[in-house]
Structure formats: C-alpha cells, structure tokens
Amino acid sequence: MARIPFDPRTFGSKRPGMHPQPAPPQADPNAQFRSLNATLLFCPNCREATPARERLLLVLPSGNKYEYVCSYCGTSTGEKIDQDLQNPTLFIP
C-alpha cells in the first residue's frame, strides 16, 4: 500500500488550495461565551472530576438559577445564574 505524505495545509479541505470562508463579524464578539455549560466538575464526595448534570433550581426575574450535580453520587458541585438580556414579562391568567 502506497503512503500519501501528510500536508497540514490541505488537511480537512475538500480540494487542495481551498480555504474556508471566514464567519461574518458579530455585533458582540463575546456573545458566544455568555452561556457556558460545565461538563466535568470536581466532586468532593467522589474526590475526582466527574460528569455534571445541570438542574434548574429557580426561575427568577433576573434569570434562571441552575445547580450542577455529580452524575455518580448526586452531590451538588456548583451553580450558575443565566442572566436574561430581555426585560421580564409577567403573564396574569
């Protein structure tokens, strides 16, 4: 079997010499980092980094409060509050 030399300039492209198109500029370059979800967090009970599940605790006017729980033992490993950028609306039935 013949070996093909590896060329990092063409790796992943469909045709040699073809370059990907840059993404259009965003209004806020940090917008993609506003909502991050943790996948592994340190669990004090298991004494290692374990997969974390996100659980909704409270729905607040300023945003939602989430708790991260260990997937193995159920110990709380952290929490976060998502800030809503829009004004809260109140629905009265």
Backbone atoms as SQL, in Angstrom:
CREATE TABLE atoms (id INTEGER PRIMARY KEY, chain TEXT, resi INTEGER, resn TEXT, atom TEXT, x REAL, y REAL, z REAL);
INSERT INTO atoms VALUES
  (1, 'A', 1, 'MET', 'N', 0.841, -1.174, 0.000),
  (2, 'A', 1, 'MET', 'CA', 0.000, 0.000, 0.000),
  (3, 'A', 1, 'MET', 'C', 0.889, 1.242, 0.000),
  (4, 'A', 2, 'ALA', 'N', 0.603, 2.158, -0.882),
  (5, 'A', 2, 'ALA', 'CA', 1.410, 3.371, -1.010),
  (6, 'A', 2, 'ALA', 'C', 1.022, 4.375, 0.064),
  (7, 'A', 3, 'ARG', 'N', 2.011, 5.022, 0.647),
  (8, 'A', 3, 'ARG', 'CA', 1.762, 6.035, 1.669),
  (9, 'A', 3, 'ARG', 'C', 1.652, 7.386, 1.005),
  (10, 'A', 4, 'ILE', 'N', 0.656, 8.155, 1.409),
  (11, 'A', 4, 'ILE', 'CA', 0.468, 9.504, 0.905),
  (12, 'A', 4, 'ILE', 'C', 1.036, 10.462, 1.934),
  (13, 'A', 5, 'PRO', 'N', 1.922, 11.372, 1.542),
  (14, 'A', 5, 'PRO', 'CA', 2.501, 12.297, 2.526),
  (15, 'A', 5, 'PRO', 'C', 1.429, 13.236, 3.084),
  (16, 'A', 6, 'PHE', 'N', 1.545, 13.526, 4.374),
  (17, 'A', 6, 'PHE', 'CA', 0.595, 14.391, 5.057),
  (18, 'A', 6, 'PHE', 'C', 0.977, 15.850, 4.823),
  (19, 'A', 7, 'ASP', 'N', 0.016, 16.640, 4.380),
  (20, 'A', 7, 'ASP', 'CA', 0.226, 18.070, 4.163),
  (21, 'A', 7, 'ASP', 'C', -0.777, 18.824, 5.044),
  (22, 'A', 8, 'PRO', 'N', -0.335, 19.482, 6.135),
  (23, 'A', 8, 'PRO', 'CA', -1.288, 20.139, 7.043),
  (24, 'A', 8, 'PRO', 'C', -2.057, 21.281, 6.394),
  (25, 'A', 9, 'ARG', 'N', -1.555, 21.845, 5.303),
  (26, 'A', 9, 'ARG', 'CA', -2.275, 22.940, 4.646),
  (27, 'A', 9, 'ARG', 'C', -3.549, 22.468, 3.973),
  (28, 'A', 10, 'THR', 'N', -3.604, 21.208, 3.584),
  (29, 'A', 10, 'THR', 'CA', -4.783, 20.700, 2.880),
  (30, 'A', 10, 'THR', 'C', -5.601, 19.761, 3.743),
  (31, 'A', 11, 'PHE', 'N', -5.236, 19.563, 4.994),
  (32, 'A', 11, 'PHE', 'CA', -5.964, 18.650, 5.864),
  (33, 'A', 11, 'PHE', 'C', -7.369, 19.166, 6.133),
  (34, 'A', 12, 'GLY', 'N', -8.376, 18.365, 5.853),
  (35, 'A', 12, 'GLY', 'CA', -9.759, 18.726, 6.120),
  (36, 'A', 12, 'GLY', 'C', -10.432, 19.503, 5.015),
  (37, 'A', 13, 'SER', 'N', -9.693, 19.971, 4.013),
  (38, 'A', 13, 'SER', 'CA', -10.333, 20.706, 2.930),
  (39, 'A', 13, 'SER', 'C', -10.740, 19.729, 1.827),
  (40, 'A', 14, 'LYS', 'N', -11.749, 20.101, 1.084),
  (41, 'A', 14, 'LYS', 'CA', -12.252, 19.227, 0.038),
  (42, 'A', 14, 'LYS', 'C', -11.302, 19.194, -1.159),
  (43, 'A', 15, 'ARG', 'N', -10.723, 20.322, -1.493),
  (44, 'A', 15, 'ARG', 'CA', -9.795, 20.395, -2.615),
  (45, 'A', 15, 'ARG', 'C', -8.513, 21.085, -2.146),
  (46, 'A', 16, 'PRO', 'N', -7.376, 20.660, -2.668),
  (47, 'A', 16, 'PRO', 'CA', -6.130, 21.340, -2.273),
  (48, 'A', 16, 'PRO', 'C', -6.170, 22.820, -2.666),
  (49, 'A', 17, 'GLY', 'N', -5.726, 23.658, -1.776),
  (50, 'A', 17, 'GLY', 'CA', -5.679, 25.085, -2.039),
  (51, 'A', 17, 'GLY', 'C', -6.969, 25.812, -1.704),
  (52, 'A', 18, 'MET', 'N', -8.018, 25.090, -1.321),
  (53, 'A', 18, 'MET', 'CA', -9.306, 25.715, -0.985),
  (54, 'A', 18, 'MET', 'C', -9.293, 26.102, 0.490),
  (55, 'A', 19, 'HIS', 'N', -9.600, 27.346, 0.800),
  (56, 'A', 19, 'HIS', 'CA', -9.582, 27.833, 2.171),
  (57, 'A', 19, 'HIS', 'C', -11.009, 28.083, 2.636),
  (58, 'A', 20, 'PRO', 'N', -11.328, 27.821, 3.925),
  (59, 'A', 20, 'PRO', 'CA', -12.681, 28.079, 4.417),
  (60, 'A', 20, 'PRO', 'C', -12.984, 29.570, 4.450),
  (61, 'A', 21, 'GLN', 'N', -14.244, 29.917, 4.255),
  (62, 'A', 21, 'GLN', 'CA', -14.675, 31.308, 4.292),
  (63, 'A', 21, 'GLN', 'C', -14.760, 31.766, 5.742),
  (64, 'A', 22, 'PRO', 'N', -14.296, 32.973, 6.061),
  (65, 'A', 22, 'PRO', 'CA', -14.404, 33.464, 7.439),
  (66, 'A', 22, 'PRO', 'C', -15.863, 33.742, 7.785),
  (67, 'A', 23, 'ALA', 'N', -16.175, 33.583, 9.069),
  (68, 'A', 23, 'ALA', 'CA', -17.534, 33.840, 9.541),
  (69, 'A', 23, 'ALA', 'C', -17.814, 35.338, 9.497),
  (70, 'A', 24, 'PRO', 'N', -19.077, 35.726, 9.295),
  (71, 'A', 24, 'PRO', 'CA', -19.384, 37.156, 9.288),
  (72, 'A', 24, 'PRO', 'C', -19.147, 37.749, 10.678),
  (73, 'A', 25, 'PRO', 'N', -18.708, 39.004, 10.745),
  (74, 'A', 25, 'PRO', 'CA', -18.420, 39.612, 12.046),
  (75, 'A', 25, 'PRO', 'C', -19.700, 39.753, 12.878),
  (76, 'A', 26, 'GLN', 'N', -19.569, 39.493, 14.165),
  (77, 'A', 26, 'GLN', 'CA', -20.698, 39.602, 15.084),
  (78, 'A', 26, 'GLN', 'C', -20.707, 40.989, 15.712),
  (79, 'A', 27, 'ALA', 'N', -21.896, 41.400, 16.166),
  (80, 'A', 27, 'ALA', 'CA', -22.005, 42.688, 16.848),
  (81, 'A', 27, 'ALA', 'C', -21.213, 42.651, 18.160),
  (82, 'A', 28, 'ASP', 'N', -21.307, 41.522, 18.880),
  (83, 'A', 28, 'ASP', 'CA', -20.590, 41.349, 20.136),
  (84, 'A', 28, 'ASP', 'C', -19.723, 40.099, 20.024),
  (85, 'A', 29, 'PRO', 'N', -18.390, 40.229, 19.938),
  (86, 'A', 29, 'PRO', 'CA', -17.551, 39.049, 19.752),
  (87, 'A', 29, 'PRO', 'C', -17.577, 38.090, 20.943),
  (88, 'A', 30, 'ASN', 'N', -17.967, 38.542, 22.128),
  (89, 'A', 30, 'ASN', 'CA', -18.014, 37.672, 23.303),
  (90, 'A', 30, 'ASN', 'C', -19.387, 37.050, 23.514),
  (91, 'A', 31, 'ALA', 'N', -20.318, 37.228, 22.583),
  (92, 'A', 31, 'ALA', 'CA', -21.674, 36.706, 22.745),
  (93, 'A', 31, 'ALA', 'C', -21.696, 35.184, 22.835),
  (94, 'A', 32, 'GLN', 'N', -20.776, 34.518, 22.151),
  (95, 'A', 32, 'GLN', 'CA', -20.769, 33.060, 22.170),
  (96, 'A', 32, 'GLN', 'C', -20.322, 32.500, 23.517),
  (97, 'A', 33, 'PHE', 'N', -19.707, 33.317, 24.369),
  (98, 'A', 33, 'PHE', 'CA', -19.239, 32.855, 25.668),
  (99, 'A', 33, 'PHE', 'C', -20.185, 33.217, 26.805),
  (100, 'A', 34, 'ARG', 'N', -21.328, 33.802, 26.517),
  (101, 'A', 34, 'ARG', 'CA', -22.244, 34.221, 27.572),
  (102, 'A', 34, 'ARG', 'C', -22.866, 33.034, 28.304),
  (103, 'A', 35, 'SER', 'N', -23.133, 31.966, 27.610),
  (104, 'A', 35, 'SER', 'CA', -23.778, 30.810, 28.227),
  (105, 'A', 35, 'SER', 'C', -22.892, 29.587, 28.051),
  (106, 'A', 36, 'LEU', 'N', -22.109, 29.270, 29.056),
  (107, 'A', 36, 'LEU', 'CA', -21.259, 28.089, 29.038),
  (108, 'A', 36, 'LEU', 'C', -21.851, 27.032, 29.958),
  (109, 'A', 37, 'ASN', 'N', -21.754, 25.783, 29.553),
  (110, 'A', 37, 'ASN', 'CA', -22.226, 24.673, 30.369),
  (111, 'A', 37, 'ASN', 'C', -21.039, 23.808, 30.764),
  (112, 'A', 38, 'ALA', 'N', -20.943, 23.484, 32.042),
  (113, 'A', 38, 'ALA', 'CA', -19.852, 22.646, 32.528),
  (114, 'A', 38, 'ALA', 'C', -20.158, 21.189, 32.210),
  (115, 'A', 39, 'THR', 'N', -19.151, 20.445, 31.780),
  (116, 'A', 39, 'THR', 'CA', -19.333, 19.020, 31.522),
  (117, 'A', 39, 'THR', 'C', -18.685, 18.175, 32.614),
  (118, 'A', 40, 'LEU', 'N', -17.511, 18.602, 33.103),
  (119, 'A', 40, 'LEU', 'CA', -16.832, 17.911, 34.192),
  (120, 'A', 40, 'LEU', 'C', -16.562, 18.897, 35.322),
  (121, 'A', 41, 'LEU', 'N', -16.938, 18.517, 36.537),
  (122, 'A', 41, 'LEU', 'CA', -16.649, 19.332, 37.716),
  (123, 'A', 41, 'LEU', 'C', -16.103, 18.433, 38.815),
  (124, 'A', 42, 'PHE', 'N', -15.293, 19.017, 39.701),
  (125, 'A', 42, 'PHE', 'CA', -14.730, 18.245, 40.804),
  (126, 'A', 42, 'PHE', 'C', -15.806, 17.946, 41.828),
  (127, 'A', 43, 'CYS', 'N', -15.963, 16.680, 42.177),
  (128, 'A', 43, 'CYS', 'CA', -16.932, 16.252, 43.199),
  (129, 'A', 43, 'CYS', 'C', -16.182, 16.000, 44.495),
  (130, 'A', 44, 'PRO', 'N', -16.556, 16.689, 45.581),
  (131, 'A', 44, 'PRO', 'CA', -15.852, 16.476, 46.849),
  (132, 'A', 44, 'PRO', 'C', -16.125, 15.099, 47.448),
  (133, 'A', 45, 'ASN', 'N', -17.246, 14.482, 47.107),
  (134, 'A', 45, 'ASN', 'CA', -17.569, 13.163, 47.639),
  (135, 'A', 45, 'ASN', 'C', -16.800, 12.060, 46.900),
  (136, 'A', 46, 'CYS', 'N', -16.743, 12.130, 45.567),
  (137, 'A', 46, 'CYS', 'CA', -16.036, 11.133, 44.757),
  (138, 'A', 46, 'CYS', 'C', -14.535, 11.403, 44.695),
  (139, 'A', 47, 'ARG', 'N', -14.126, 12.614, 45.035),
  (140, 'A', 47, 'ARG', 'CA', -12.721, 13.043, 45.047),
  (141, 'A', 47, 'ARG', 'C', -12.081, 12.983, 43.661),
  (142, 'A', 48, 'GLU', 'N', -12.866, 13.313, 42.601),
  (143, 'A', 48, 'GLU', 'CA', -12.347, 13.383, 41.242),
  (144, 'A', 48, 'GLU', 'C', -13.290, 14.212, 40.386),
  (145, 'A', 49, 'ALA', 'N', -12.851, 14.583, 39.201),
  (146, 'A', 49, 'ALA', 'CA', -13.698, 15.308, 38.260),
  (147, 'A', 49, 'ALA', 'C', -14.678, 14.309, 37.639),
  (148, 'A', 50, 'THR', 'N', -15.958, 14.594, 37.763),
  (149, 'A', 50, 'THR', 'CA', -16.989, 13.690, 37.269),
  (150, 'A', 50, 'THR', 'C', -17.926, 14.444, 36.327),
  (151, 'A', 51, 'PRO', 'N', -18.666, 13.732, 35.472),
  (152, 'A', 51, 'PRO', 'CA', -19.653, 14.407, 34.627),
  (153, 'A', 51, 'PRO', 'C', -20.710, 15.091, 35.491),
  (154, 'A', 52, 'ALA', 'N', -21.105, 16.284, 35.084),
  (155, 'A', 52, 'ALA', 'CA', -22.069, 17.061, 35.863),
  (156, 'A', 52, 'ALA', 'C', -23.371, 17.188, 35.093),
  (157, 'A', 53, 'ARG', 'N', -24.465, 17.124, 35.818),
  (158, 'A', 53, 'ARG', 'CA', -25.789, 17.348, 35.237),
  (159, 'A', 53, 'ARG', 'C', -26.287, 18.708, 35.697),
  (160, 'A', 54, 'GLU', 'N', -26.933, 19.402, 34.785),
  (161, 'A', 54, 'GLU', 'CA', -27.464, 20.730, 35.097),
  (162, 'A', 54, 'GLU', 'C', -28.933, 20.585, 35.494),
  (163, 'A', 55, 'ARG', 'N', -29.284, 21.132, 36.648),
  (164, 'A', 55, 'ARG', 'CA', -30.659, 21.028, 37.152),
  (165, 'A', 55, 'ARG', 'C', -31.189, 22.426, 37.441),
  (166, 'A', 56, 'LEU', 'N', -32.378, 22.729, 36.917),
  (167, 'A', 56, 'LEU', 'CA', -32.992, 24.039, 37.135),
  (168, 'A', 56, 'LEU', 'C', -33.501, 24.130, 38.566),
  (169, 'A', 57, 'LEU', 'N', -33.051, 25.154, 39.296),
  (170, 'A', 57, 'LEU', 'CA', -33.479, 25.345, 40.681),
  (171, 'A', 57, 'LEU', 'C', -34.596, 26.372, 40.792),
  (172, 'A', 58, 'LEU', 'N', -34.363, 27.575, 40.260),
  (173, 'A', 58, 'LEU', 'CA', -35.312, 28.674, 40.403),
  (174, 'A', 58, 'LEU', 'C', -35.457, 29.421, 39.090),
  (175, 'A', 59, 'VAL', 'N', -36.646, 29.942, 38.874),
  (176, 'A', 59, 'VAL', 'CA', -36.881, 30.854, 37.762),
  (177, 'A', 59, 'VAL', 'C', -37.055, 32.229, 38.384),
  (178, 'A', 60, 'LEU', 'N', -36.057, 33.103, 38.184),
  (179, 'A', 60, 'LEU', 'CA', -36.038, 34.424, 38.791),
  (180, 'A', 60, 'LEU', 'C', -36.335, 35.479, 37.733),
  (181, 'A', 61, 'PRO', 'N', -36.778, 36.670, 38.124),
  (182, 'A', 61, 'PRO', 'CA', -36.983, 37.740, 37.143),
  (183, 'A', 61, 'PRO', 'C', -35.686, 38.144, 36.431),
  (184, 'A', 62, 'SER', 'N', -34.562, 38.008, 37.107),
  (185, 'A', 62, 'SER', 'CA', -33.285, 38.385, 36.503),
  (186, 'A', 62, 'SER', 'C', -32.679, 37.262, 35.671),
  (187, 'A', 63, 'GLY', 'N', -33.154, 36.039, 35.806),
  (188, 'A', 63, 'GLY', 'CA', -32.608, 34.903, 35.058),
  (189, 'A', 63, 'GLY', 'C', -32.900, 33.601, 35.774),
  (190, 'A', 64, 'ASN', 'N', -32.458, 32.509, 35.198),
  (191, 'A', 64, 'ASN', 'CA', -32.684, 31.187, 35.778),
  (192, 'A', 64, 'ASN', 'C', -31.469, 30.764, 36.590),
  (193, 'A', 65, 'LYS', 'N', -31.728, 30.107, 37.739),
  (194, 'A', 65, 'LYS', 'CA', -30.649, 29.616, 38.582),
  (195, 'A', 65, 'LYS', 'C', -30.562, 28.106, 38.407),
  (196, 'A', 66, 'TYR', 'N', -29.352, 27.622, 38.072),
  (197, 'A', 66, 'TYR', 'CA', -29.117, 26.207, 37.845),
  (198, 'A', 66, 'TYR', 'C', -28.148, 25.669, 38.880),
  (199, 'A', 67, 'GLU', 'N', -28.277, 24.382, 39.169),
  (200, 'A', 67, 'GLU', 'CA', -27.355, 23.689, 40.060),
  (201, 'A', 67, 'GLU', 'C', -26.706, 22.558, 39.282),
  (202, 'A', 68, 'TYR', 'N', -25.398, 22.381, 39.459),
  (203, 'A', 68, 'TYR', 'CA', -24.696, 21.259, 38.852),
  (204, 'A', 68, 'TYR', 'C', -24.582, 20.148, 39.885),
  (205, 'A', 69, 'VAL', 'N', -24.955, 18.919, 39.475),
  (206, 'A', 69, 'VAL', 'CA', -24.913, 17.768, 40.374),
  (207, 'A', 69, 'VAL', 'C', -24.036, 16.680, 39.774),
  (208, 'A', 70, 'CYS', 'N', -23.309, 15.964, 40.618),
  (209, 'A', 70, 'CYS', 'CA', -22.461, 14.859, 40.195),
  (210, 'A', 70, 'CYS', 'C', -23.341, 13.753, 39.619),
  (211, 'A', 71, 'SER', 'N', -22.958, 13.211, 38.480),
  (212, 'A', 71, 'SER', 'CA', -23.741, 12.157, 37.833),
  (213, 'A', 71, 'SER', 'C', -23.655, 10.834, 38.585),
  (214, 'A', 72, 'TYR', 'N', -22.598, 10.642, 39.377),
  (215, 'A', 72, 'TYR', 'CA', -22.410, 9.375, 40.066),
  (216, 'A', 72, 'TYR', 'C', -23.088, 9.327, 41.434),
  (217, 'A', 73, 'CYS', 'N', -22.882, 10.347, 42.256),
  (218, 'A', 73, 'CYS', 'CA', -23.398, 10.286, 43.630),
  (219, 'A', 73, 'CYS', 'C', -24.495, 11.307, 43.923),
  (220, 'A', 74, 'GLY', 'N', -24.711, 12.294, 43.054),
  (221, 'A', 74, 'GLY', 'CA', -25.768, 13.269, 43.259),
  (222, 'A', 74, 'GLY', 'C', -25.396, 14.450, 44.133),
  (223, 'A', 75, 'THR', 'N', -24.125, 14.593, 44.481),
  (224, 'A', 75, 'THR', 'CA', -23.666, 15.713, 45.296),
  (225, 'A', 75, 'THR', 'C', -23.653, 16.998, 44.474),
  (226, 'A', 76, 'SER', 'N', -24.055, 18.100, 45.089),
  (227, 'A', 76, 'SER', 'CA', -24.020, 19.390, 44.414),
  (228, 'A', 76, 'SER', 'C', -22.567, 19.823, 44.225),
  (229, 'A', 77, 'THR', 'N', -22.203, 20.151, 42.968),
  (230, 'A', 77, 'THR', 'CA', -20.818, 20.529, 42.681),
  (231, 'A', 77, 'THR', 'C', -20.677, 21.978, 42.235),
  (232, 'A', 78, 'GLY', 'N', -21.786, 22.688, 42.038),
  (233, 'A', 78, 'GLY', 'CA', -21.698, 24.084, 41.638),
  (234, 'A', 78, 'GLY', 'C', -23.050, 24.625, 41.232),
  (235, 'A', 79, 'GLU', 'N', -23.100, 25.919, 40.923),
  (236, 'A', 79, 'GLU', 'CA', -24.335, 26.554, 40.481),
  (237, 'A', 79, 'GLU', 'C', -24.004, 27.730, 39.579),
  (238, 'A', 80, 'LYS', 'N', -25.005, 28.150, 38.812),
  (239, 'A', 80, 'LYS', 'CA', -24.838, 29.322, 37.954),
  (240, 'A', 80, 'LYS', 'C', -26.189, 29.993, 37.779),
  (241, 'A', 81, 'ILE', 'N', -26.145, 31.287, 37.402),
  (242, 'A', 81, 'ILE', 'CA', -27.359, 32.048, 37.110),
  (243, 'A', 81, 'ILE', 'C', -27.222, 32.601, 35.698),
  (244, 'A', 82, 'ASP', 'N', -28.156, 32.231, 34.837),
  (245, 'A', 82, 'ASP', 'CA', -28.202, 32.776, 33.484),
  (246, 'A', 82, 'ASP', 'C', -28.909, 34.112, 33.542),
  (247, 'A', 83, 'GLN', 'N', -28.249, 35.164, 33.095),
  (248, 'A', 83, 'GLN', 'CA', -28.845, 36.494, 33.086),
  (249, 'A', 83, 'GLN', 'C', -29.645, 36.670, 31.805),
  (250, 'A', 84, 'ASP', 'N', -30.940, 36.964, 31.925),
  (251, 'A', 84, 'ASP', 'CA', -31.766, 37.253, 30.758),
  (252, 'A', 84, 'ASP', 'C', -31.466, 38.662, 30.286),
  (253, 'A', 85, 'LEU', 'N', -31.218, 38.814, 28.984),
  (254, 'A', 85, 'LEU', 'CA', -30.903, 40.129, 28.439),
  (255, 'A', 85, 'LEU', 'C', -32.159, 40.934, 28.131),
  (256, 'A', 86, 'GLN', 'N', -33.297, 40.281, 28.033),
  (257, 'A', 86, 'GLN', 'CA', -34.536, 40.992, 27.735),
  (258, 'A', 86, 'GLN', 'C', -35.301, 41.276, 29.041),
  (259, 'A', 87, 'ASN', 'N', -36.206, 42.229, 28.986),
  (260, 'A', 87, 'ASN', 'CA', -36.989, 42.568, 30.156),
  (261, 'A', 87, 'ASN', 'C', -37.962, 41.430, 30.477),
  (262, 'A', 88, 'PRO', 'N', -38.123, 41.110, 31.767),
  (263, 'A', 88, 'PRO', 'CA', -39.038, 40.032, 32.115),
  (264, 'A', 88, 'PRO', 'C', -40.500, 40.460, 31.842),
  (265, 'A', 89, 'THR', 'N', -41.309, 39.511, 31.414),
  (266, 'A', 89, 'THR', 'CA', -42.724, 39.765, 31.181),
  (267, 'A', 89, 'THR', 'C', -43.537, 38.974, 32.180),
  (268, 'A', 90, 'LEU', 'N', -44.613, 39.539, 32.630),
  (269, 'A', 90, 'LEU', 'CA', -45.471, 38.897, 33.615),
  (270, 'A', 90, 'LEU', 'C', -46.783, 38.542, 32.944),
  (271, 'A', 91, 'PHE', 'N', -47.148, 37.276, 32.997),
  (272, 'A', 91, 'PHE', 'CA', -48.398, 36.809, 32.433),
  (273, 'A', 91, 'PHE', 'C', -49.387, 36.540, 33.565),
  (274, 'A', 92, 'ILE', 'N', -50.514, 37.210, 33.526),
  (275, 'A', 92, 'ILE', 'CA', -51.551, 37.003, 34.542),
  (276, 'A', 92, 'ILE', 'C', -52.721, 36.292, 33.857),
  (277, 'A', 93, 'PRO', 'N', -53.085, 35.070, 34.328),
  (278, 'A', 93, 'PRO', 'CA', -54.189, 34.340, 33.671),
  (279, 'A', 93, 'PRO', 'C', -55.537, 34.949, 33.957);
